[in-house]
Each structure stands twice: as C-alpha cells, then as structure tokens.
C-alpha cells in the first residue's frame, strides 16, 4: 500500500513557507518589513536575523527529494523461465542485466511489493517491456487466439501497476511493445488508464 501523502504535503508546506515569505519581501522592496518595524518600535534587522534568512534561502536550493520508486525500491533478480527473445528485448529497453548464459534470470525493479521490468530514476519512470507477443496474433501459431490467455492477464497487471503509480506522483509508468499488433491491441486500454505506451521494435 502506498505511503500516506499528507505528512509529505505538510512537510513541503512548512519548507516552502519561509521561501515564499522571502520572495514576497523581495518583490515589495522590503517595504513591508520596514513598516512592521516602525509600527512596533523594533530596531533594524539584526545580523542574526540576516543569517537565519540566508540559511533559509540556501536550504531552498538543495536538490529535490528522490522520486518514490528510487527512495523505497530496489533492484532484484527474477526468474520467469527460459525465453531468450523476451529477456533480450527487456534488457534492450531497460538496460538491466540478464542471464546471457542460461537465460534463467533478469534484473528488475521491485517497489512496494510489485516488480517492474526496469526503472529510470532520472525520469522517475518505471518500465515494462513486452517482446515476442505478436506470434500469438499474426497467425503463425494456429489456434493461438483460442488457447493463449496472456493478454487479459497482462491488462490485469497494468491495472495493478497503474493504481500504484497514480497514488505516488510524480512516478510515471511506460509500456514498450516490440510487436506492432500487440501494441495496437493493448494501447487503447493503456490510454484509458492514463499509462504511457510506445511501439519500439
């Protein structure tokens, strides 16, 4: 289950508040500060106050926090059975390693109990690579449309991942399809769930 967002929002508001005050003061040319000082009879800003304000502005320039999958996810090795074309396509899309000798495992990204084929932290982007599925749609396997039930199962996992990603912004999710027919079959459902998709042969 996704971590509650309310504490994060409260922390963000606390952190941004002083910066907004500083920006407001700058836009007013310091008139507001001077007015308050004269009304209360206080003296000019002390050196200590200036140091405090300087630290506040400096803190606001620190790098943003990591995106959720980077902060709480980890790289794992999973075994999905021997499937050379699928492993090779997945590795090409994600850049993650796989077992090039026996095709027994591939590296993936585990986050909140769900495995994703890949992850690009610089884009906060989770990836799913679907290769070698057109064989079940192009007629090369007789009767595949009757016995192969992989597409409904695939869409079910899309829903699970989409819910998780939507609850944890700014996380993104993109599906890559090696086959044109598979992409055409799955893209409409992905669009309804607001999940990115790409035809990448």
N, C-alpha and C positions, 0 to 999 in steps of 0.2 A: 504494500500500500504506500502511496506517495506520502512524503513528509508534509505536515501541515504548512501552509504558506503564510498564515497570519503572523507568526513570530518574525518571519523574514521580512514581511512588509513593514512591521513595526520597527524593526531594526533599521531598515532602509530609510524610513521616515525620520528617525532620530538622527541618522548620519547625514541626511541631506538638509535637514532644517537649518543648521548653522551656515551652510554654504549659501542657501537661498537668502538668508539674512545679510550675509556679506555682499552678495550680488546686489540686493536691494539698496544697501547703503551706498555702494559704488555708483549706482545709477542716479541716486539722489544727490550725489556730490557731497555726501556727509552732512547734509542739512538736517536730516532727522536726528542724527546723533548730537549735533550741536544744540538743537532745540531742546532735547530732553535734558542735556547737561545744564542749560541756563535755567530751565524751569525748576530743577531740583536743587540748584545751587551747588552741584558737584563740580569738582575741578576737571581739568583736561584729562584725556585718556592717559593712564599710567603706562610705563614701559612694560609692566607685567601683563596688562590687558593686550597690548600690542603683540607680545609674544604668544599669548593664547590664541589670538585671532590668526596669527601667522601659522601656528601649528594646525589650526582648523582648515585653512586653505590648503596647506601642504598635504594633509591627510586625504583631501578630496581628490588629489591627483594620483592616488595609489591605484594599481590595476584592479579591474573588476574581479569579483569572485568567480571561481570556476563554474562552468555550467553543471547542472545536476549529475548527468552520467559520468562526467570526469571526476566529480567530487566523491561520488559514492559507488562508482562502477569499478570493474577490474577485468583484465584480460584472462581468459580461460582457454583450455583445450577441450574440445568436444569431439566425440566420435559419432558420425552419422552413417557409418558403413562405407564400403568402397564405392566411390562414384567419382572417377577421375575428372570428367568434364565439369561437374558441379563444383568440385574443390578448386579446380584451376580457374574457373570463372570468378568464384568468390574471392580468391587471392588477388586476381587482377583488379577487381573492383575496390577491394578494401585495403590492399597492401599488407594484409595479415599473412603470417606464415601457415603452411600446411605440410603434412607428411608427404614429401616428394618421393619417398622410397616405397612405402607400403600403402599409402592413401588411407591411413587409419584415423587421422585426426586433423582438425583445422583449428586455428586460433579464432576466438570470437570474443565479444564484449558482453559480460554479464552485468546487468543493472536491475536492482530491485526484484531479483528472482527471475528475470526474463533474459534470454540470450538473444543477442543481435549479431549478425554476421560481421559487422565492422563498426568503427567509430572514429570520427574526425573531430578531435577536441577543439581545433581552431575554428570550426564552424558550428560546434555543438550539434553535430549531425550523426545520428545513428543510421546504419545502413543494413539493407537486406538485399542479397544478390540471388536472383533466380535464373539459373542456367539450365539448358538442356531439357526444357519443358515442351518445346514445340513438337517433339516427337509424338506427343500424345494428342496433338491437334492437327497435324498435317497429313494424316492417313498412312504414315509409314509403319505404324503398328496397328494391324487390323483389330477392330473391336475395342480400341483404347477408350473411346467415348463411353463405353458401357461399363468397363471394369475399373478404369482409373478414377479414383475419388480424391485426388490430390488438390484440386482447385478449391472445392468448398473448405477443405481443411486449411489451405493457405489463407483464404479470406478470413477464416475464424481467427487465425493468429494475427492477421492485420488489425482486426478489431481490438484484440488484447493489447497490442503494441500502441495503437493509436490512442487508446484511452490513457495509457500510462504517460505517453509523450505530451498529450494535451494538458494533463494535470501538472506538468512540470516545465513551464516555459523558462527560458527560451529554447528548450530542446526541440530538435527537428528530426524527422524520420523520412528517409527516401528509399524507395524500392527500385532496383535496377533489373531490367529484363533483357536477357540475351536474345530471346526469340521475339520476332515481331508479332506472331499470333498470340503468344502468351501475354505480351504487353497489351494488345488490343482487347483481350478477354478480361484482364484484371484492372486496367486503367480506370474504367468508369466507376467501379466500386471504391477504388482508392481515392478518386476525386471527391466522391460523396463524403468520405471520412476525412477529407482535407489532409491526405497523406501525399507527399511528393512522389512522383514516379518518373522513370526515364527509360527509354528504349536505348540500350547500349549493347550492340552486337559484340 
